[in-house]
Amino acid sequence: MPTVDEATAVADSRAARAPRPSRLLRWVSLLGMMSLAFVLGAAVMFFNLPSSSFLRRAFVGGVAWYEGRQGPDRVEERPSLRNVSQVDKPDKTCDGFTLCMWGKGSQAVLIDMRGEVVHSWHVPFSKIWSDPPHLRGPIDDASVYFNDGYVYPNGDIVVVIEGPTDVRNASNGFGLAKLDKDGHVLWKYAETCHHDVDVGDDGLIYAIVNETVWTVPKGLERIQIPCLVDVIHVISPDGKTLKKVPVLEAIHDSPYAALLGVYERPRTMMGEAPPTQGQPPEMSALQDDLRNRDVLHTNAVHVLNRSLAVTFPMFKAGQLLISPRSLDAIAVLDLDSGKVVWAARGPWRAQHDPSFLDNGHLLVFDNLGSHRGSRVLEYDVQTQAFPWVYPGETGKPFLSKIRGMAQRLRNGNTLVVNSVGGEILEVTPGQEVVWSCSSGGAEIKRARRYMPTQLSFLKGDLRARP
């Protein structure tokens, strides 16, 4: 009969010979558990079960953290635009100074037609706000950037300040500030302003502000809360709030409320066709949550000044052209009534930067509406025709999934900004590229051409084309 020690030794030997789960099997099991948790969590969110709000906030926070990680983590040396012009035909260009925001860091520059920097504005975010009351810190200066700006004749500039989203700050809007020509802060506006800014003939400033809300208009209860909505702020020349108009209500309370039908779609059963063709219901539910995180994603605001109002008899001076990207729509907002008075959808998708033209048309940067890539559309609001398209069927295609803008210049040329491609083009009505400039691979957030007569602070022998 074996002793206790011998029995223990035999048991240990058998245990040693017993098959153990392989590392691959353990990983497969873990992956299976994660997949099951993902599907169950998506189902909870899809059917609005009791724990859906908790999961939704966790998911949105995770996405915000991830997007924040994709932002700049340190200030890079801003690449010079000098000598990178690939095309330049001086006899066909509309010469001026181009305001550019690209690369990392809170800086804006003016370049001449040779691509040389002739003036710049720069101020670290921490010198604008050491402890921003509208944000949760700490904020890394290197992660903050200027996304748009408006330059005054004396060299002052109003800038839209953005930064990365994360679990602390759901909006990328970090504020608005006015700087003098030397970069000194004249005033600052502690709101989550984002994307765009415009200044009217009377000096009033128009900005887009993100607000987190816990209630939505009646009939839109399927928008998951809390969510981000856009509010247009009218600001005095010295930086004081004069008026606020919520964009979601302005659409909902107008004859164009049907544009919000995407938020009125009833929930479908698992056995029915999902809202997004070709995707399982749980993925469609997650896409809905991404949309709900920023309901309209309004990315442009342009005021109709009196000089252009005569060419738009259906609109009034002082009304605003806005661009709710999530609706694939452009709209005109009346500030007095607080309602949208005109809106349209077209062949454009995820559009940016619609603007009024002096011929009564609109110019729209269409990011995703064509299988060939991005394009610029001139749109006749009365006939719904498109008298000019760039690059059309014969031009060189380009793709900017985000951002992008277009500006009609005084001689009829159009400045096209391929943001993701890091390129600025000037093209003629005949679609000939007569000037181009590259940022050296960095994403161009904004670029806008100013005529020399608009910038009186650039004195002396400084010319747009040295």
N, C-alpha and C positions, 0 to 999 in steps of 0.2 A: 504494500500500500504506500503511495507516494506521500512524502511529508508535505507540510503546509508550504514550505519554500519551493518544493518541486512543483506543486500545483500552481502556485503563483507564477512560476517561470513558464509553465506550459500555457497558462492563460495569456501572459504577456506575449509569448511567441505567436499564439493564434491571432491576437489583436494586431500584431505587427504584420501578419500575412493577410489580414482582412483587407479587401479592396477599399481604397479611399477615393472620395470624389475628386476627379481631376480638376485642375485649375480652369480648364475650358468649361467644364460642367458648372463650376461655381459662377463663372462670368455669365453663362447662359441663363442660369437661374436668377442672378441679379438683374440682368437685362429684362427678363420676363416680368419680374416683380415691378421694375420701373415702368415698363410698358403698360402693365395692368393698372398701376397707380395713375399714369397719364390718362388712359382711357376713362377710368372711373372719375377722375377729377374733371375731365372735359365734359363728361356726361352730367355731372353735378351742376356745372356751369350752364350747360346747354338747357337743362330742364328746370333751372332756377330752384334747385333743392335747397333746404335750409342752410347748408354750409357754403352756398355758392358765393355769397358776398365776400367771405373770408378768402376763398380760393382766388376769386377774381382780383382782389386787392394784392394778394401775394404774386399772382401771375403778372399783373401790370407793373408791380414794383420790380419784379425780376427783369422784365423787358426794359424798363427804364434804366436799371443798373447796367444791363448789357450795353444799351445804346450809349450810356455815359462812358463806358469803358472804351468805346470806339472813338471817342473824341481825342483831341490833342492832349498829350501828357507833358509836353514841355515846349518851350518856345523854340522854334527853328529859325535859322537865319533866313530871312525873307529873300527868296530868289530874285535877282534883278531882272527886270524886263528889258534891259538894254540889249540891243543887237539880237533880239530873238524874233523880230518881225520877219515873217517868211514872205509876205506879199505887201507891196507898197507901190501904189500908182498915184502919185501926188496930183496929177491932173484930174483925177476922178474922185478923190476923197473929200469928205466934209471935215476939214481940219479943226481940231479943238483939243481940249485937255480931258482925259478920261479918268474919272474917279473909280478906283479899284479897291476891292477888299478880297484878299486871297491869302492862303497859307494860314499860319497860326499867329495868335497874339492880337490884341486889341489895337489895330492900326489900320488907317486908311491912307491911300496915296493918290496923288494926281500924276499921271504920266503924259508926256507929249507924244507926238506922232512917231517919234523914234523909239518910244518905249522907255525913255529915261524919266526917272522920278524927279519932278520939279517942286513938289511940296508934299509933306506928310503930316498926319496927326496921330499921336500915340499917347495913351495914358493907361497905366496898369489899372485893372479893375479895383484893386485895393486902395488906390488913390481917389477913386470916385466914391466908393463906399468901403470904409474899413469894417463896418458891421452892418451889412444891408438889411433893413427892416423887413423887406419883402421876400427874403430868401433864407434858407437854412444852410448855415456854413459848416465848416470853413469852405471858402471858394478859392480855388487855385488860379492865380492870375494867368498862368499859361494855357488854361483850358477855355478862357473867355475870349471872344472875338467880336469885331464889328461886322454886322450882317448887311447893313444898308446905311445910307447917309444922304443928307441934303446939304449942299454947299451954298452959302450966302455970298453975295458979291464981295463982302469985306473979309471973307476967309473964315467966318464962323461956320460950324458944321453941327447939325443934329445927327446923332448916330443911334442906331438900334443895336443894343448890346445883347448877345446871346452866349449861351454856354451849354454844357452837356446836361442831359436829364439823368437823374439817378433816383435812388429811393427817398432822398430828402426833397428834391425839387422835380416835380412832375413835368413842368414846362421848361422849354429851353429859352424862354424869354427872361432876360436878366435886367432889363431896364432901358431907359432912354436918357440921353445926356446931350447937352449943348456945350461945345468947346469953342474957344476962340482960335484964331489962326495959328497960335503957338501951342495949342494943346491944353490950355488952362481950362478948368471946368467952370462954366458960367452958371449952369444949373443942372440939376439931375432929377429924374422922375422915377420914383421908387414903385414901379409897377412891372408886371411880367410882360413887357412889350416884346414883340417878336416879328420877324420877317421884314416888314415894310414900314415906311414912313413917307408922308407927303406934306407939303406946305402950300397953302393957298395964296392967292394974290393979296389977301388981307392979312397974311402972316399967321393965320391959324394953322395949327399942326394936327395932323391926323395919324393916329397910331392904332395898332391892333394889340389887344391885351388878352392873355389867357386868364380865365377865372375858373376855379374849382367849384362846382355846384353840387348840391344834394337834392335838388328838385328840378324837374323839366316841365315844359308846357304840357297841358292836357292833350292826351292822344299820343304822346311820345313816351309813355311810361316804360316801353321796352328798351329805351336807352338805359344802360346799367349805370347806376350812380355809386360813388361819386364819379364825375367825369369833367373833362376840360371843355369849356365853351369859349367862344371869342366875343369880345366886346370892343366896339370902336370907341376910342377916347378922342374927344376934341380938346385940344390943349392950347392955352394962350401962348403968345410969343415969349412970355417970361416963365413958362413951365408950370402953369396952374391948370387944373382940371376944370373944364367948362361944361362938358356934357359927356354922358356915357350912353351908348346904344347897343344892347345885346343883339348879336346877329341871329342867334337861333330864334328868338322871339320875333325879330323883324321879318324872318321868312315865314314862320308859323302863322303869324297874324296877317299875312298878305295873300293876294290871289295866287301866289306861287308856292303855297304850302305843300302842294303835291311833290315838290322836289325832295321833301323829307320822307317820302314813301319808303325809303330803304330802312328807316327806323320804325316803320309801322308794320313791317312784314311779320305775320304770325309765325309762331314756332311750328316747326314741322315734326312729324313723328319719325322715329328712326327708320321705319320702313319706306318712307317716301323719298322722293328725289331731294337731295340737299339743296340749299339755296345757291351754293356755288357749284356749278356743274363739274363733275370729275373729281370732287373732293369728298371725303367722308364727313358726316355731320359734325364730328368732334373738331375737325380742322376748321370747318366753317364757323363753329361757335367761337373758336379762338380768334379767327379773323374779325368776327363781330366785336370781340373785346378790344382788339387793337384799334378798331374804328371808334369804339366808345371812349377809349382813353383820350382822344382828341376829336370831338364829334364832327366839327366842320373843317378844321385845319385851314382857316382863312389865311391866305398867304400874300395878299396884295390889297392896297387901298390907294385909290387915286381920285383926287377931287376934280370936278368939272369946273374949270375956271370960266369967267365970263367971256374971254376971248374965243373959247371953243364952243360955248353953249349955243351960239347962233347956228352951228352946223349940226346940232342935235335937237331938233324941234320937239322930240318926244321926252326930253329930259330938261332939268332946270339947273342953272348955275348953283354950285354948292352941293349938289348931290354927289355921292361917292360910288365909284366903280370898285367892286370887291370880288374876290375869287375864293369861294369855298371849295378847296381842292377835293375834299372827300365826296362832294356831290357832283364832281365833274361839271360844275356850273359856274357861270359868271353872272353878276347881278348888279343892279343899281339901287343904292340905299338912299332914301330920303330922310334927312336928319330931323326935320320938323315933325313928321308923322311917326318916325321910328319904324317905318315899314319899307320892305322891298317893293319898288314900283315897276321893276322890269327884271327879267331873268331869262337865261337861255342855256340850254345844253346843245352841244354840237358834236362834231367828230373828234373834238379834243378830249383828252383824258389826263387827269392829274396836272392840269394846266397851271401856269404861273404868269404873273406880270401882265395882265390885260391893261391896255392904256387907250385913251381917247386920241384919235387922229384928227387933223384939221380938215379932212375930207368927209367927216361924218361916219367914218368906219372905226372899228376897234382893231387893235393889234394884240394877238394872243400867242404866248409861247406854249406850244402843245408838246408836253413831255412824252406821252405814251399813246397817242391816238392813231399812229401809223405803224404798219408793220416794218417800214423802212427805217424807223428811228424817230427822233424828235424833229420838230419843224416849227416854223413861224407862220401863223395864219393871219391874213388881213380879212376881217369879217364885216360884211355889210349888214347892219342891224335891221334894215328895212326889207331887203330882198333875201336875206340869209345866204347870200352868195359869198364866195371866197375869191376876190379878184387877184390876190397875190399870195403865193405859197412859196416858202423857201425851206429846204432845197428843191422841192418839186420832184419830178421824175428823173431829171438829168443831173442835178447837183450832187456833190459828195455828201453821203449820209453821215449823220452823227447821232449820238445818243446821250442825253442827260436825264437820267431817271428822276433826279431831284433837282431843285433849284432851276436855274436858267432864266433868261430874260431877253427882251428885244426892245429897241428904241428906234423910232423913226426920226431921222435927222433932217435938218433944214433943207438940204439939197435933194431930198427924196430917197437917199440911201437909208439902209437899216443896219443898226448895230446889233449883232447877234452874239449872245453870251452862252457858250457851251460850258456850263459850270463844271460838270464832272470831267469833261475832257480838258479843262484848263486852257480854253482858247477863246479869244474874242475876234470876231469877224466883222468887217464892214462890207456890205454887198449892195450893188446897184439895183434899181428896179428891174433891170434885165438879168439879175441874179449873178452878176460877175463879182467875184471877190476882189476888192481893190485894196484891202488892208487887212492884215491879221497880226495877232500878237499872242504869245503863249506865256503862261505863268511858270513854265518849267515843270509841269506835272501836278502842281498844287491845285486843289479845287478853288475855282473862282466863285466867291459868294455873290458878288455884285460888280457891275461895271456900268457906268453911265457917262456919256459924253456931254461936256459943257463947252459952249462957244467961248472964245476969248473975251467977248464983250460981256459975258455973264460973270466973269471973275476979275473984277477991277483991282483986287488986292495983288494980283500978279503983275507988278509994274516993271518999268524999265525995258530992257531989250529982250525979255523972256517971250519967246514966241512958241506957238504950237508946233511949228515945223522949223527947227533951228537951221 
